[in-house]
Each structure stands twice: as structure tokens, then as C-alpha cells.
Amino acid sequence: MGGDQGEAVMRCRNRTGMALVLLALLAGCDGNTPLMTEVMHGNLDKTREMLAKGAAVDGRNNYGWTALMHAARIGNVELVKVLLDYGADIDAQDEAGWTALMRAAVKGHEPVVKLLIARGADVNLRDKSGSTALHWAANRGHERVVRDLLEAGADYTIVNQQGLTPMAVATSKGHNDIMLMLRKMGARQ
């Protein structure tokens, strides 16, 4: 059992008692589908096989995550391609409003970001905090991802619920190269 599953089982055990641990093991406390599990382990062949046999490409776990979000989070371009080829909803949002593009941007997975953009991901979708993929890339200092998002038309004027633009986020985190890049585009604090 992987670390994520083990933690999920412990959360279930702590909430429901030992009698339900077996059920948690069988069902998965986090609600991840078998397809998601294969994606999280980077198993491309098994993922293809499951999709070919009709696995639900846009199944969701208890947090609203899809297999595409997991593939983007781990930065696996080939898995992202396969899931998109099988019709995964590129702009699906989880319970927090996060998309696969946001998951890739926050981790700095530039090849995945480029692929999602090329396949038509909406670069200006907002999560429940009002932040976009550009806010998250700026927050983490992923300069190349910021550049890719800007080149794809990301709106650098969007203000999140904390009143911050991507430039303000970059400035607050000390990411001066990103701040300068945004300033050259015309961004203001």
C-alpha cells in the first residue's frame, strides 16, 4: 500500500474506528478510482488498457479530482496525452476550483503546461480563491511556466480574493525575475 493510501486509511480509521479499516482498504477513503491509482503510479500501459476497456476518464474522487489532475500534478506528459486522447475534460475543476493546468503550473511542470495550453486549456479559469494558473506559477517562482501562460494569453490583471495580482504574488515571494517579466508586459502591483 502506497503512502497516500496508507495516510487515507489512517484518516478513515481515526474517524470511524477499527471496524471499518477493511472497508477503507477495499474502497479507498479518498475515493480514488482504480484508473486514478494507476495514473498516480505513472503506469502508462495499465492506464491505456483500463481506458480501452471503458474506464471512466472523468471519474472523480472525494475531493473532485480527476485522473487528468493527478497526471498533471505528477508531471507525466504521456499520461496527460492519453487521458486527453480519451476525452478527459481539460478544464474540469475540483472542489477547490483547481484545474489540471493549475496543478501542473504550481509544480512547475512546463511540458505538461505547454501540452494543456496546446490542447485548449482555459488559462484564465479561477479557483475558489480567485487565483489562476498564473497566480500559482508566480507564487512558486516558475518563470518558464509564467512565460508560457503569458504567451497563451493569461490575464495578468486578474485580482484574487486576497486582492493580489500575479505580479503582487511574485513580488511578495521575492520572485524578481517574474515581477520584471510581468512589468514588461505592462502589469502593475
C-alpha positions, -999 to +999 in steps of 0.1 A: +000+000+000+014+034-010+020+063+013-011+082+001-033+052+006-018+045+040-025+080+052-060+078+038-066+046+057-053+061+089-076+091+085-105+067+080-095+046+110-093+077+132-127+089+121-146+056+121-128+031+143-110-001+135-142-020+124-142-001+091-105-002+082-110-032+060-137-013+041-114+017+038-088-006+023-112-020-002-130+012-012-103+038-006-111+065+019-102+093-006-124+078-033-097+074-059-107+052-088-086+023-100-077+045-130-065+073-107-044+048-088-027+037-120-021+073-131-007+083-097+018+054-100+027+065-135+016+033-151+010+043-187+003+008-201-022-001-174-039+033-179-042+028-216-056-007-210-082+005-185-093+033-208-096+009-237-118-013-216-141+017-208-128+031-175-145+065-168-119+090-178-135+118-158-143+099-127-138+119-095-126+112-060-140+126-028-122+159-035-134+163-070-100+154-086-099+136-119-072+113-133-061+142-155-054+163-125-033+136-109-013+132-142-007+169-144+003+171-107+030+144-112+041+160-145+036+129-167+032+143-202+024+109-217-003+101-192-018+136-198-018+129-236-035+096-232-062+109-209-069+138-233-070+115-262-097+095-244-117+127-239-108+139-204-123+173-196-093+196-198-110+223-177-126+202-150-124+218-116-121+201-083-139+211-051-114+239-046-118+251-082-084+238-093-078+225-128-052+202-143-034+233-156-032+248-121-018+215-108+009+215-134+016+252-131+021+252-093+045+223-096+064+239-125+058+211-149+064+231-181+060+203-206+025+195-192+016+232-191+025+236-227+006+205-237-025+216-218-023+250-234-019+235-269-049+213-263-071+243-254-070+246-216-085+279-203-056+298-189-078+323-171-100+299-150-101+309-114-101+286-083-123+293-053-097+318-040-099+337-073-064+327-083-054+315-118-027+292-130-006+324-135-010+333-098+002+298-088+031+297-111+041+332-099+037+322-063+061+293-068+087+311-089+082+290-121+095+316-146+092+295-177+056+284-168+047+321-162+061+330-196+042+301-213+010+312-197+015+348-207+023+338-243-010+319-242-030+350-232-031+346-194-046+378-179-021+393-156-046+418-143-068+393-125-071+400-088-077+371-064-098+373-033-068+385-013-066+415-036-034+402-053-025+402-090+001+376-102+027+404-100+018+412-064+021+375-056+056+373-073+067+404-055+056+391-021+075+359-027+107+377-039+105+363-074+121+394-090+126+379-125+089+371-127+080+406-114+102+421-141+087+399-168+052+409-157+062+446-155+075+444-191+040+431-201+025+462-185+015+447-152+012+468-121+010+458-084 
